[in-house]
């Protein structure tokens, strides 16, 4: 039996951390935890994450209907949580925020698709950019749904970021990792060079993360960035045929050379 009071306190702890770390402001974002198949505890609508108390948490079913009397309502962004829980039975916690660097990427039309940090390849993989969808509508859930199976964190165009995991702590860690990686990527780009980890080294990281059970082997090709175009014959997979990608001259030359090698085999 899940101790629901403890879950409410943990949600408040994470809401406070999100607020204190500047991952959201005012009434932004929302956090939820699934405590039974059709019973979810979530942050209420319209209350700043810096002012949350455990008794403010709302208890809802998967459709967002209240299961306990409360003066507060669940967030209007509930459909985002619903679609994640429905798509991923292994997920029991969702953290959605508007972290400045991750949201900056989402506003600039960038995904986090390059293997720049070994720890991130091991723990998170890539974070794709879902197309813009009006919050609280089907547009948004339709935009994120195709990415849910193989990714644990997403950027949402002109909106923010969402991360999800088995536990609240892990979901928060994934969101924090996403934001930290976007910040490092931003700094590397500002310094003029964002080097990536070589394909063969990425393959070794894949082996380690699969051995550790951090990610299924299918994620290698199921994630929108394969990270290893030379190893995956069909190259980086994108769910969005209209997604624009930018390559440096060096990356383009590397891609052409690796493609030529594939034809020589
Ligand atoms: Zn939002």
Boltz pocket constraint, residues with backbone or C-beta under 6 A from the ligand:
constraints:
  - pocket:
      binder: B
      contacts: [[A, 28], [A, 29], [A, 77], [A, 96], [A, 97], [A, 98], [A, 135], [A, 159], [A, 160]]
      max_distance: 6.0
